[in-house]
Amino acid sequence: MKNPTNHFKAALKEGRHQLGIWNTIGGNTVPEMLAAAGFDWMLIDCEHSAVETVEVQTALQAAAGFPSVSAVVRPAANDTMLIKRVLDMGAQTLLIPYVETAEEAAAAVASMRYGPRGIRGMAGVTRATRYGQVENYFTEVEENLCLIVQIETVKGMENLEAIAQTDGVDAVFIGPADLSATMGLPGQTTHPDVVTAILDAFDRLAALGVPSGILTLDAKESKRFMDHGSGFTAVGVDLALLANSVAALRSSF
């Protein structure tokens, strides 16, 4: 058996924009519903949600029935143990939060790679290896792993080029919320200064040939970022969509 191709990584390399949706509700029903909705990628979030690491495998299994969508996992932190666990569960693309330096980016890369190039622990009977059935998994897996680092602070922006050019980093995701806070504008993600900083980051990444991504729930902002070169854009969060729908239903009565 061959290791599955990472279509998300391939699309980034080809310059094809990927439209995404955010999963913060645990279990298997919501991830399955989101996977069936027609988006290119779905983010399973363990950082800002009640989804625990152990639930990632369930979400990945739910999404597996819809090969047109790529599952991306955000661990709670840039932590070797958390990264190892979700990789063993079969995650192929990881979004690592709160990366501020090239050293932190390099640490994430090391956690993604087996020795001697990295420090990922080896285990043979995992979902990632299809329980031991994938041929040459340990020597060939890296070509289908994709690492996205999340830059979401002023310090991270200052180190953008060094982070983006770290060997093993495939793309950079800009986090508007925390960026706004470190800029002294907490929660003002559409403030002109914040938007300018994001667009500048997109330009700097484009100059390096590194794909950029973002999440925004404002349709106007989403289109602006896509027009400006965002390579992968998430436009909705399951819990936010549910809350908005419930509020709209209640107000209609």
PyRosetta script that sets phi, psi and omega in degrees:
from pyrosetta import init, pose_from_sequence

init()
pose = pose_from_sequence("MKNPTNHFKAALKEGRHQLGIWNTIGGNTVPEMLAAAGFDWMLIDCEHSAVETVEVQTALQAAAGFPSVSAVVRPAANDTMLIKRVLDMGAQTLLIPYVETAEEAAAAVASMRYGPRGIRGMAGVTRATRYGQVENYFTEVEENLCLIVQIETVKGMENLEAIAQTDGVDAVFIGPADLSATMGLPGQTTHPDVVTAILDAFDRLAALGVPSGILTLDAKESKRFMDHGSGFTAVGVDLALLANSVAALRSSF")
pose.set_psi(1, 137.0)
pose.set_omega(1, 179.6)
pose.set_phi(2, -91.1)
pose.set_psi(2, 152.2)
pose.set_omega(2, 175.4)
pose.set_phi(3, -68.5)
pose.set_psi(3, 137.4)
pose.set_omega(3, -179.0)
pose.set_phi(4, -60.0)
pose.set_psi(4, 143.3)
pose.set_omega(4, 176.1)
pose.set_phi(5, -72.7)
pose.set_psi(5, 137.5)
pose.set_omega(5, 177.2)
pose.set_phi(6, -87.0)
pose.set_psi(6, 96.3)
pose.set_omega(6, -176.2)
pose.set_phi(7, -69.3)
pose.set_psi(7, -29.1)
pose.set_omega(7, 177.8)
pose.set_phi(8, -64.8)
pose.set_psi(8, -47.3)
pose.set_omega(8, 178.9)
pose.set_phi(9, -62.0)
pose.set_psi(9, -41.7)
pose.set_omega(9, 179.9)
pose.set_phi(10, -63.2)
pose.set_psi(10, -40.7)
pose.set_omega(10, -179.9)
pose.set_phi(11, -64.9)
pose.set_psi(11, -39.8)
pose.set_omega(11, 177.9)
pose.set_phi(12, -61.8)
pose.set_psi(12, -42.7)
pose.set_omega(12, -179.8)
pose.set_phi(13, -64.3)
pose.set_psi(13, -32.8)
pose.set_omega(13, -178.5)
pose.set_phi(14, -85.1)
pose.set_psi(14, -7.2)
pose.set_omega(14, 179.8)
pose.set_phi(15, 79.1)
pose.set_psi(15, 20.2)
pose.set_omega(15, 178.2)
pose.set_phi(16, -88.7)
pose.set_psi(16, 123.7)
pose.set_omega(16, -179.9)
pose.set_phi(17, -63.0)
pose.set_psi(17, 140.1)
pose.set_omega(17, -179.5)
pose.set_phi(18, -118.6)
pose.set_psi(18, 122.0)
pose.set_omega(18, -178.8)
pose.set_phi(19, -93.7)
pose.set_psi(19, 131.1)
pose.set_omega(19, -171.8)
pose.set_phi(20, -126.6)
pose.set_psi(20, 167.2)
pose.set_omega(20, 178.1)
pose.set_phi(21, -136.2)
pose.set_psi(21, 149.4)
pose.set_omega(21, -173.1)
pose.set_phi(22, -104.7)
pose.set_psi(22, 132.0)
pose.set_omega(22, 177.9)
pose.set_phi(23, -110.5)
pose.set_psi(23, 115.4)
pose.set_omega(23, 178.2)
pose.set_phi(24, -121.6)
pose.set_psi(24, -1.0)
pose.set_omega(24, -179.6)
pose.set_phi(25, -102.3)
pose.set_psi(25, 122.0)
pose.set_omega(25, -174.7)
pose.set_phi(26, -73.0)
pose.set_psi(26, -177.0)
pose.set_omega(26, -178.2)
pose.set_phi(27, 93.0)
pose.set_psi(27, -163.2)
pose.set_omega(27, 179.7)
pose.set_phi(28, -114.6)
pose.set_psi(28, -20.2)
pose.set_omega(28, -174.7)
pose.set_phi(29, -68.9)
pose.set_psi(29, -50.8)
pose.set_omega(29, -178.3)
pose.set_phi(30, -65.5)
pose.set_psi(30, -47.0)
pose.set_omega(30, 176.2)
pose.set_phi(31, -57.1)
pose.set_psi(31, -38.6)
pose.set_omega(31, 179.0)
pose.set_phi(32, -65.6)
pose.set_psi(32, -42.1)
pose.set_omega(32, 178.6)
pose.set_phi(33, -63.1)
pose.set_psi(33, -43.7)
pose.set_omega(33, 179.5)
pose.set_phi(34, -65.5)
pose.set_psi(34, -39.6)
pose.set_omega(34, -179.7)
pose.set_phi(35, -63.9)
pose.set_psi(35, -28.4)
pose.set_omega(35, -178.5)
pose.set_phi(36, -86.6)
pose.set_psi(36, -3.0)
pose.set_omega(36, -170.8)
pose.set_phi(37, -82.4)
pose.set_psi(37, -8.4)
pose.set_omega(37, 175.3)
pose.set_phi(38, 99.4)
pose.set_psi(38, 8.5)
pose.set_omega(38, 176.3)
pose.set_phi(39, -78.6)
pose.set_psi(39, 160.0)
pose.set_omega(39, 178.9)
pose.set_phi(40, -78.8)
pose.set_psi(40, -32.1)
pose.set_omega(40, -179.7)
pose.set_phi(41, -146.3)
pose.set_psi(41, 155.5)
pose.set_omega(41, -178.8)
pose.set_phi(42, -134.3)
pose.set_psi(42, 126.8)
pose.set_omega(42, -179.7)
pose.set_phi(43, -95.1)
pose.set_psi(43, 121.3)
pose.set_omega(43, 174.4)
pose.set_phi(44, -93.9)
pose.set_psi(44, 112.8)
pose.set_omega(44, -168.3)
pose.set_phi(45, -101.7)
pose.set_psi(45, 118.3)
pose.set_omega(45, 175.2)
pose.set_phi(46, -106.7)
pose.set_psi(46, 0.7)
pose.set_omega(46, -178.6)
pose.set_phi(47, -89.9)
pose.set_psi(47, -59.1)
pose.set_omega(47, -177.3)
pose.set_phi(48, -109.6)
pose.set_psi(48, 56.5)
pose.set_omega(48, 177.6)
pose.set_phi(49, -161.0)
pose.set_psi(49, 174.4)
pose.set_omega(49, 177.7)
pose.set_phi(50, -89.7)
pose.set_psi(50, 9.8)
pose.set_omega(50, 179.2)
pose.set_phi(51, -76.0)
pose.set_psi(51, 120.1)
pose.set_omega(51, 178.4)
pose.set_phi(52, -89.6)
pose.set_psi(52, 159.8)
pose.set_omega(52, -177.3)
pose.set_phi(53, -54.7)
pose.set_psi(53, -38.9)
pose.set_omega(53, -177.8)
pose.set_phi(54, -62.9)
pose.set_psi(54, -22.3)
pose.set_omega(54, -179.5)
pose.set_phi(55, -83.2)
pose.set_psi(55, -11.1)
pose.set_omega(55, -178.3)
pose.set_phi(56, -61.6)
pose.set_psi(56, -41.8)
pose.set_omega(56, -178.2)
pose.set_phi(57, -61.6)
pose.set_psi(57, -40.3)
pose.set_omega(57, 178.1)
pose.set_phi(58, -61.2)
pose.set_psi(58, -43.6)
pose.set_omega(58, 179.5)
pose.set_phi(59, -65.4)
pose.set_psi(59, -41.0)
pose.set_omega(59, 178.6)
pose.set_phi(60, -63.9)
pose.set_psi(60, -40.4)
pose.set_omega(60, 178.0)
pose.set_phi(61, -65.4)
pose.set_psi(61, -38.1)
pose.set_omega(61, 179.2)
pose.set_phi(62, -65.2)
pose.set_psi(62, -37.5)
pose.set_omega(62, -177.9)
pose.set_phi(63, -79.3)
pose.set_psi(63, -19.5)
pose.set_omega(63, -173.1)
pose.set_phi(64, -63.0)
pose.set_psi(64, -22.6)
pose.set_omega(64, 179.5)
pose.set_phi(65, -74.4)
pose.set_psi(65, -4.2)
pose.set_omega(65, -177.6)
pose.set_phi(66, -126.9)
pose.set_psi(66, 81.5)
pose.set_omega(66, -172.9)
pose.set_phi(67, -63.5)
pose.set_psi(67, -12.7)
pose.set_omega(67, 179.7)
pose.set_phi(68, -76.2)
pose.set_psi(68, -15.1)
pose.set_omega(68, 178.5)
pose.set_phi(69, -106.8)
pose.set_psi(69, 138.5)
pose.set_omega(69, 177.5)
pose.set_phi(70, -102.0)
pose.set_psi(70, 132.1)
pose.set_omega(70, 178.8)
pose.set_phi(71, -89.7)
pose.set_psi(71, 129.1)
pose.set_omega(71, 175.0)
pose.set_phi(72, -116.3)
pose.set_psi(72, 137.9)
pose.set_omega(72, -178.0)
pose.set_phi(73, -115.9)
pose.set_psi(73, 131.6)
pose.set_omega(73, 172.7)
pose.set_phi(74, -107.6)
pose.set_psi(74, 107.2)
pose.set_omega(74, 174.6)
pose.set_phi(75, -64.7)
pose.set_psi(75, 166.6)
pose.set_omega(75, -178.4)
pose.set_phi(76, -66.9)
pose.set_psi(76, -25.2)
pose.set_omega(76, -177.0)
pose.set_phi(77, -160.5)
pose.set_psi(77, 168.8)
pose.set_omega(77, 175.0)
pose.set_phi(78, -78.9)
pose.set_psi(78, 76.0)
pose.set_omega(78, -171.1)
pose.set_phi(79, -127.5)
pose.set_psi(79, 127.2)
pose.set_omega(79, -176.4)
pose.set_phi(80, -56.0)
pose.set_psi(80, -41.9)
pose.set_omega(80, -177.3)
pose.set_phi(81, -67.3)
pose.set_psi(81, -42.6)
pose.set_omega(81, 179.4)
pose.set_phi(82, -66.5)
pose.set_psi(82, -41.6)
pose.set_omega(82, 179.1)
pose.set_phi(83, -63.1)
pose.set_psi(83, -44.5)
pose.set_omega(83, 179.1)
pose.set_phi(84, -58.4)
pose.set_psi(84, -43.1)
pose.set_omega(84, -176.4)
pose.set_phi(85, -65.3)
pose.set_psi(85, -46.1)
pose.set_omega(85, -177.4)
pose.set_phi(86, -72.2)
pose.set_psi(86, -29.8)
pose.set_omega(86, 174.0)
pose.set_phi(87, -65.0)
pose.set_psi(87, -43.4)
pose.set_omega(87, 178.6)
pose.set_phi(88, -64.5)
pose.set_psi(88, -26.4)
pose.set_omega(88, 176.8)
pose.set_phi(89, -75.9)
pose.set_psi(89, -8.1)
pose.set_omega(89, 176.4)
pose.set_phi(90, 107.9)
pose.set_psi(90, 4.0)
pose.set_omega(90, 175.3)
pose.set_phi(91, -65.0)
pose.set_psi(91, 134.5)
pose.set_omega(91, 178.7)
pose.set_phi(92, -107.6)
pose.set_psi(92, -23.5)
pose.set_omega(92, 179.3)
pose.set_phi(93, -124.0)
pose.set_psi(93, 126.7)
pose.set_omega(93, -179.4)
pose.set_phi(94, -119.5)
pose.set_psi(94, 141.4)
pose.set_omega(94, 173.1)
pose.set_phi(95, -112.0)
pose.set_psi(95, 111.0)
pose.set_omega(95, -175.2)
pose.set_phi(96, -96.1)
pose.set_psi(96, 120.1)
pose.set_omega(96, -174.7)
pose.set_phi(97, -78.5)
pose.set_psi(97, 159.3)
pose.set_omega(97, 167.6)
pose.set_phi(98, 52.7)
pose.set_psi(98, 53.3)
pose.set_omega(98, 175.5)
pose.set_phi(99, -94.6)
pose.set_psi(99, 124.7)
pose.set_omega(99, -175.2)
pose.set_phi(100, -117.0)
pose.set_psi(100, -15.7)
pose.set_omega(100, -177.3)
pose.set_phi(101, -139.5)
pose.set_psi(101, 163.0)
pose.set_omega(101, 176.3)
pose.set_phi(102, -63.7)
pose.set_psi(102, -31.7)
pose.set_omega(102, 178.3)
pose.set_phi(103, -64.6)
pose.set_psi(103, -40.6)
pose.set_omega(103, 177.9)
pose.set_phi(104, -68.1)
pose.set_psi(104, -37.1)
pose.set_omega(104, 176.3)
pose.set_phi(105, -63.7)
pose.set_psi(105, -42.7)
pose.set_omega(105, 179.8)
pose.set_phi(106, -64.1)
pose.set_psi(106, -34.2)
pose.set_omega(106, 177.9)
pose.set_phi(107, -65.4)
pose.set_psi(107, -39.5)
pose.set_omega(107, 177.5)
pose.set_phi(108, -65.1)
pose.set_psi(108, -41.8)
pose.set_omega(108, 177.7)
pose.set_phi(109, -59.7)
pose.set_psi(109, -45.0)
pose.set_omega(109, -179.7)
pose.set_phi(110, -61.0)
pose.set_psi(110, -35.7)
pose.set_omega(110, -180.0)
pose.set_phi(111, -69.7)
pose.set_psi(111, -21.6)
pose.set_omega(111, -179.5)
pose.set_phi(112, -86.3)
pose.set_psi(112, -17.4)
pose.set_omega(112, -170.9)
pose.set_phi(113, -112.2)
pose.set_psi(113, 143.8)
pose.set_omega(113, 172.4)
pose.set_phi(114, -76.2)
pose.set_psi(114, 160.2)
pose.set_omega(114, 175.1)
pose.set_phi(115, -64.3)
pose.set_psi(115, 152.8)
pose.set_omega(115, 7.9)
pose.set_phi(116, -87.2)
pose.set_psi(116, -0.8)
pose.set_omega(116, -176.8)
pose.set_phi(117, -81.7)
pose.set_psi(117, -16.3)
pose.set_omega(117, -177.3)
pose.set_phi(118, -154.1)
pose.set_psi(118, -160.7)
pose.set_omega(118, -174.1)
pose.set_phi(119, -129.7)
pose.set_psi(119, 15.0)
pose.set_omega(119, 178.3)
pose.set_phi(120, -64.9)
pose.set_psi(120, 130.8)
pose.set_omega(120, 178.6)
pose.set_phi(121, -72.9)
pose.set_psi(121, 148.9)
pose.set_omega(121, -176.2)
pose.set_phi(122, -99.0)
pose.set_psi(122, 135.1)
pose.set_omega(122, 174.7)
pose.set_phi(123, -146.3)
pose.set_psi(123, 132.9)
pose.set_omega(123, -172.8)
pose.set_phi(124, -87.3)
pose.set_psi(124, -38.3)
pose.set_omega(124, -173.7)
pose.set_phi(125, -102.0)
pose.set_psi(125, 82.0)
pose.set_omega(125, -179.1)
pose.set_phi(126, -133.3)
pose.set_psi(126, 167.7)
pose.set_omega(126, 175.9)
pose.set_phi(127, -64.4)
pose.set_psi(127, -32.7)
pose.set_omega(127, 179.8)
pose.set_phi(128, -59.7)
pose.set_psi(128, -38.7)
pose.set_omega(128, 179.9)
pose.set_phi(129, -90.4)
pose.set_psi(129, 8.8)
pose.set_omega(129, -173.2)
pose.set_phi(130, 53.9)
pose.set_psi(130, 44.4)
pose.set_omega(130, 176.5)
pose.set_phi(131, 58.1)
pose.set_psi(131, 43.4)
pose.set_omega(131, 174.9)
pose.set_phi(132, 91.1)
pose.set_psi(132, 4.9)
pose.set_omega(132, -174.6)
pose.set_phi(133, -94.5)
pose.set_psi(133, -15.7)
pose.set_omega(133, -179.1)
pose.set_phi(134, -76.7)
pose.set_psi(134, 126.2)
pose.set_omega(134, -179.1)
pose.set_phi(135, -73.2)
pose.set_psi(135, 135.9)
pose.set_omega(135, 174.5)
pose.set_phi(136, 54.6)
pose.set_psi(136, 34.2)
pose.set_omega(136, -176.3)
pose.set_phi(137, -55.6)
pose.set_psi(137, -48.3)
pose.set_omega(137, -171.5)
pose.set_phi(138, -67.5)
pose.set_psi(138, -25.8)
pose.set_omega(138, -179.3)
pose.set_phi(139, -97.6)
pose.set_psi(139, -18.5)
pose.set_omega(139, -175.1)
pose.set_phi(140, -115.3)
pose.set_psi(140, -8.2)
pose.set_omega(140, -173.2)
pose.set_phi(141, -62.1)
pose.set_psi(141, -33.3)
pose.set_omega(141, -172.0)
pose.set_phi(142, -59.4)
pose.set_psi(142, -33.1)
pose.set_omega(142, -177.2)
pose.set_phi(143, -66.6)
pose.set_psi(143, -18.7)
pose.set_omega(143, 178.5)
pose.set_phi(144, -111.6)
pose.set_psi(144, 13.9)
pose.set_omega(144, 172.0)
pose.set_phi(145, -98.3)
pose.set_psi(145, 143.2)
pose.set_omega(145, -177.9)
pose.set_phi(146, -129.6)
pose.set_psi(146, 126.4)
pose.set_omega(146, -179.6)
pose.set_phi(147, -112.0)
pose.set_psi(147, 120.2)
pose.set_omega(147, 174.1)
pose.set_phi(148, -110.0)
pose.set_psi(148, 130.8)
pose.set_omega(148, 175.4)
pose.set_phi(149, -106.9)
pose.set_psi(149, 141.1)
pose.set_omega(149, -177.7)
pose.set_phi(150, -100.9)
pose.set_psi(150, 120.6)
pose.set_omega(150, 176.1)
pose.set_phi(151, -104.3)
pose.set_psi(151, 123.0)
pose.set_omega(151, -172.9)
pose.set_phi(152, -145.9)
pose.set_psi(152, 24.5)
pose.set_omega(152, 177.0)
pose.set_phi(153, -139.8)
pose.set_psi(153, 163.5)
pose.set_omega(153, 175.6)
pose.set_phi(154, -60.6)
pose.set_psi(154, -41.3)
pose.set_omega(154, 178.4)
pose.set_phi(155, -60.2)
pose.set_psi(155, -42.9)
pose.set_omega(155, 178.1)
pose.set_phi(156, -62.4)
pose.set_psi(156, -40.7)
pose.set_omega(156, 177.6)
pose.set_phi(157, -62.7)
pose.set_psi(157, -38.8)
pose.set_omega(157, 178.8)
pose.set_phi(158, -63.7)
pose.set_psi(158, -29.7)
pose.set_omega(158, -178.6)
pose.set_phi(159, -102.7)
pose.set_psi(159, 17.9)
pose.set_omega(159, -171.9)
pose.set_phi(160, -53.8)
pose.set_psi(160, -51.3)
pose.set_omega(160, -176.4)
pose.set_phi(161, -62.6)
pose.set_psi(161, -43.2)
pose.set_omega(161, -179.3)
pose.set_phi(162, -64.5)
pose.set_psi(162, -39.8)
pose.set_omega(162, 178.9)
pose.set_phi(163, -66.8)
pose.set_psi(163, -49.0)
pose.set_omega(163, -175.2)
pose.set_phi(164, -63.7)
pose.set_psi(164, -30.3)
pose.set_omega(164, -177.6)
pose.set_phi(165, -92.8)
pose.set_psi(165, 7.2)
pose.set_omega(165, 175.8)
pose.set_phi(166, -65.8)
pose.set_psi(166, 128.1)
pose.set_omega(166, 179.8)
pose.set_phi(167, -56.7)
pose.set_psi(167, 125.8)
pose.set_omega(167, 180.0)
pose.set_phi(168, 103.9)
pose.set_psi(168, -12.2)
pose.set_omega(168, 175.3)
pose.set_phi(169, -85.7)
pose.set_psi(169, 124.2)
pose.set_omega(169, -176.5)
pose.set_phi(170, -97.6)
pose.set_psi(170, -25.9)
pose.set_omega(170, -177.9)
pose.set_phi(171, -162.2)
pose.set_psi(171, 164.6)
pose.set_omega(171, 179.8)
pose.set_phi(172, -126.6)
pose.set_psi(172, 131.4)
pose.set_omega(172, 179.0)
pose.set_phi(173, -109.4)
pose.set_psi(173, 129.9)
pose.set_omega(173, 179.3)
pose.set_phi(174, -95.5)
pose.set_psi(174, 129.7)
pose.set_omega(174, 179.4)
pose.set_phi(175, -102.3)
pose.set_psi(175, 101.3)
pose.set_omega(175, -174.5)
pose.set_phi(176, -64.0)
pose.set_psi(176, -35.3)
pose.set_omega(176, -173.4)
pose.set_phi(177, -65.8)
pose.set_psi(177, -56.8)
pose.set_omega(177, 179.5)
pose.set_phi(178, -66.4)
pose.set_psi(178, -32.1)
pose.set_omega(178, 176.7)
pose.set_phi(179, -61.3)
pose.set_psi(179, -43.6)
pose.set_omega(179, 179.3)
pose.set_phi(180, -61.0)
pose.set_psi(180, -38.2)
pose.set_omega(180, -179.4)
pose.set_phi(181, -65.9)
pose.set_psi(181, -44.0)
pose.set_omega(181, -178.4)
pose.set_phi(182, -72.5)
pose.set_psi(182, -15.9)
pose.set_omega(182, 175.5)
pose.set_phi(183, -88.4)
pose.set_psi(183, 1.7)
pose.set_omega(183, -178.8)
pose.set_phi(184, 81.8)
pose.set_psi(184, 18.6)
pose.set_omega(184, -179.3)
pose.set_phi(185, -129.8)
pose.set_psi(185, 56.2)
pose.set_omega(185, -172.5)
pose.set_phi(186, -56.2)
pose.set_psi(186, 126.1)
pose.set_omega(186, 177.6)
pose.set_phi(187, 82.5)
pose.set_psi(187, -9.3)
pose.set_omega(187, -177.3)
pose.set_phi(188, -92.9)
pose.set_psi(188, 66.6)
pose.set_omega(188, -173.5)
pose.set_phi(189, -70.6)
pose.set_psi(189, -17.8)
pose.set_omega(189, 177.9)
pose.set_phi(190, -102.5)
pose.set_psi(190, 9.2)
pose.set_omega(190, 176.4)
pose.set_phi(191, -60.2)
pose.set_psi(191, 139.4)
pose.set_omega(191, -178.2)
pose.set_phi(192, -51.8)
pose.set_psi(192, -37.4)
pose.set_omega(192, -179.1)
pose.set_phi(193, -67.8)
pose.set_psi(193, -38.4)
pose.set_omega(193, 179.1)
pose.set_phi(194, -68.6)
pose.set_psi(194, -46.6)
pose.set_omega(194, 179.7)
pose.set_phi(195, -61.4)
pose.set_psi(195, -42.0)
pose.set_omega(195, 178.2)
pose.set_phi(196, -60.2)
pose.set_psi(196, -42.1)
pose.set_omega(196, 178.8)
pose.set_phi(197, -63.1)
pose.set_psi(197, -39.6)
pose.set_omega(197, 179.9)
pose.set_phi(198, -67.3)
pose.set_psi(198, -46.4)
pose.set_omega(198, -180.0)
pose.set_phi(199, -63.6)
pose.set_psi(199, -36.3)
pose.set_omega(199, 176.1)
pose.set_phi(200, -63.5)
pose.set_psi(200, -40.6)
pose.set_omega(200, 177.7)
pose.set_phi(201, -63.4)
pose.set_psi(201, -40.9)
pose.set_omega(201, 177.3)
pose.set_phi(202, -59.5)
pose.set_psi(202, -43.2)
pose.set_omega(202, -179.5)
pose.set_phi(203, -64.5)
pose.set_psi(203, -42.9)
pose.set_omega(203, -179.2)
pose.set_phi(204, -65.6)
pose.set_psi(204, -38.5)
pose.set_omega(204, 178.3)
pose.set_phi(205, -69.8)
pose.set_psi(205, -39.6)
pose.set_omega(205, 178.1)
pose.set_phi(206, -60.8)
pose.set_psi(206, -38.7)
pose.set_omega(206, 179.0)
pose.set_phi(207, -63.4)
pose.set_psi(207, -27.0)
pose.set_omega(207, 179.0)
pose.set_phi(208, -90.7)
pose.set_psi(208, -9.7)
pose.set_omega(208, -176.2)
pose.set_phi(209, 75.6)
pose.set_psi(209, 25.9)
pose.set_omega(209, -179.8)
pose.set_phi(210, -106.7)
pose.set_psi(210, 125.7)
pose.set_omega(210, -179.7)
pose.set_phi(211, -62.9)
pose.set_psi(211, 145.0)
pose.set_omega(211, 178.6)
pose.set_phi(212, -117.9)
pose.set_psi(212, 153.2)
pose.set_omega(212, 178.5)
pose.set_phi(213, -144.2)
pose.set_psi(213, 167.8)
pose.set_omega(213, -177.2)
pose.set_phi(214, -163.9)
pose.set_psi(214, 159.3)
pose.set_omega(214, 170.9)
pose.set_phi(215, -119.7)
pose.set_psi(215, 128.9)
pose.set_omega(215, 172.1)
pose.set_phi(216, -148.8)
pose.set_psi(216, 139.5)
pose.set_omega(216, -178.5)
pose.set_phi(217, -95.4)
pose.set_psi(217, 2.1)
pose.set_omega(217, 178.2)
pose.set_phi(218, -95.6)
pose.set_psi(218, 114.1)
pose.set_omega(218, -174.9)
pose.set_phi(219, -59.0)
pose.set_psi(219, -39.3)
pose.set_omega(219, 179.4)
pose.set_phi(220, -62.4)
pose.set_psi(220, -43.7)
pose.set_omega(220, 179.4)
pose.set_phi(221, -67.5)
pose.set_psi(221, -38.2)
pose.set_omega(221, 178.5)
pose.set_phi(222, -57.4)
pose.set_psi(222, -47.3)
pose.set_omega(222, -178.9)
pose.set_phi(223, -66.1)
pose.set_psi(223, -37.3)
pose.set_omega(223, 178.1)
pose.set_phi(224, -61.7)
pose.set_psi(224, -45.5)
pose.set_omega(224, -178.8)
pose.set_phi(225, -67.5)
pose.set_psi(225, -38.6)
pose.set_omega(225, 178.0)
pose.set_phi(226, -64.6)
pose.set_psi(226, -41.9)
pose.set_omega(226, 178.5)
pose.set_phi(227, -64.4)
pose.set_psi(227, -26.7)
pose.set_omega(227, -177.4)
pose.set_phi(228, -89.7)
pose.set_psi(228, 0.8)
pose.set_omega(228, 172.8)
pose.set_phi(229, 113.5)
pose.set_psi(229, 9.1)
pose.set_omega(229, 176.3)
pose.set_phi(230, -57.2)
pose.set_psi(230, 130.5)
pose.set_omega(230, -178.6)
pose.set_phi(231, -84.8)
pose.set_psi(231, -28.0)
pose.set_omega(231, 178.1)
pose.set_phi(232, -147.4)
pose.set_psi(232, 122.0)
pose.set_omega(232, -171.2)
pose.set_phi(233, -127.5)
pose.set_psi(233, 122.1)
pose.set_omega(233, 174.6)
pose.set_phi(234, -93.6)
pose.set_psi(234, 134.2)
pose.set_omega(234, -171.6)
pose.set_phi(235, -120.2)
pose.set_psi(235, 4.3)
pose.set_omega(235, -179.7)
pose.set_phi(236, -162.5)
pose.set_psi(236, 154.1)
pose.set_omega(236, 176.9)
pose.set_phi(237, -123.9)
pose.set_psi(237, 130.6)
pose.set_omega(237, -174.5)
pose.set_phi(238, -53.2)
pose.set_psi(238, -47.7)
pose.set_omega(238, -177.1)
pose.set_phi(239, -67.0)
pose.set_psi(239, -37.6)
pose.set_omega(239, 177.8)
pose.set_phi(240, -66.3)
pose.set_psi(240, -41.5)
pose.set_omega(240, 178.3)
pose.set_phi(241, -62.4)
pose.set_psi(241, -40.8)
pose.set_omega(241, 178.6)
pose.set_phi(242, -66.0)
pose.set_psi(242, -46.5)
pose.set_omega(242, -179.8)
pose.set_phi(243, -60.8)
pose.set_psi(243, -43.4)
pose.set_omega(243, 179.9)
pose.set_phi(244, -65.4)
pose.set_psi(244, -39.8)
pose.set_omega(244, 179.8)
pose.set_phi(245, -66.2)
pose.set_psi(245, -41.8)
pose.set_omega(245, 178.4)
pose.set_phi(246, -63.6)
pose.set_psi(246, -44.1)
pose.set_omega(246, 179.8)
pose.set_phi(247, -64.1)
pose.set_psi(247, -40.3)
pose.set_omega(247, 178.9)
pose.set_phi(248, -66.6)
pose.set_psi(248, -38.8)
pose.set_omega(248, 177.8)
pose.set_phi(249, -64.1)
pose.set_psi(249, -45.7)
pose.set_omega(249, -179.4)
pose.set_phi(250, -62.3)
pose.set_psi(250, -43.2)
pose.set_omega(250, -177.0)
pose.set_phi(251, -67.9)
pose.set_psi(251, -25.4)
pose.set_omega(251, 179.8)
pose.set_phi(252, -70.3)
pose.set_psi(252, -13.1)
pose.set_omega(252, 178.3)
pose.set_phi(253, -112.0)
pose.dump_pdb("model.pdb")
